């Protein structure tokens, strides 16, 4: 089995960097600037779609394609992971946390 490698050409590196920025920037903005997750999704989902099209058209690299899709959907995935965490906390604490006034 062949080990996946990092891209060595400028377009592949640019796609990877933009995909990573699409993952990191919404986290930083929601924590520091108070920007909502859905406002970040309005920006990152089209960027992820454009990166995915670039990957399919130009690079034909599965790794970059997965990175661009995850980068584009990062804010939505963050919300889903947060909801999963709340559900697990609710089950583990037998319904005592989060309290009904949470949110």
N, C-alpha and C positions, 0 to 999 in steps of 0.2 A: 504494500500500500504506500502510495506516494504522500509525503508530508506536504501540506499546503505551505506556500512561501509568500512573503510579502511582495507586493508589486514593485518592480524596479523602474518602470517608465513613468514619466511625469503625469500622464493622465490617470494612471492607476493610483499613484500616490495622492493626487488631488481628490479623487473620488473617496479614498479611504479617509483623508483628513476632513473633508466636508461631512462625511457620514459620522465620524467621531464628534465633530463639532455639533451636529444635530442631536447627538445624545447628551453631550455635556452642557451645552448652553441653556436648554430649557430647565435643567436641574438648577443651575446657578441662578437663572432669572426668577424661578418660582421661590427659591429660598431667600434671595437677597432683595430683589426689586419688587416683589409682590405681584408679579405678572401671573395671570391665571394659566393653568396648564392648557386649557383649550385655545387660548390666544397663541400660545407657542405652537400648538398643533396646526393652526391655520397656516403657519409659516413652514414648519418642518415637513408636513405631509407632501405638499407639492415639490419641495426640494428632494425628498426621498423618491418620488415618482420620476423626476427628471434624472436623478442619479441612476435609478434602476434602468431607465431607457438607455442611458449612456453605457451602462455596463453590458446590457444585452446587445446593443448595436455595435459598440466599438471594441469592448474588451472580451466578451464572452467568458467571463470569470465568475464562477459560482460563489466564491468567497466574497468578492466585491459586491455581487448582487445581494447576498444575504446581509452584508454590512449596510448597504444603502437602504434596504427595506427596513431593517431594524432601526436605522437612523431616522428614517422618515416617520416611523410609527412610534418612536420613543416616548413622546408625551402621553399617548394613549396607553402604551404598555406600562408607564409609570402609574397611571390612575388605576389600571387593572391590578397591578402588584400591590398598591396601597389598599385597595378594597379586599384583596386576598388576605393581606396582613390583618385588617380589621375583622374579617370573618374568622380567621384562625384565633385571634385574641378573644373573640366572643365565645368561641367553642371551648377554648382552654380555661377561661375564667368562669365557665358555666353561666354566661349571660350577665355577669356583673360589670364587664368593661367592654366597650365604651358605654358610659352612662347614657340614658335617654336624651340628656341635654347636649350631647356631643355634637359639634358641627355647627 
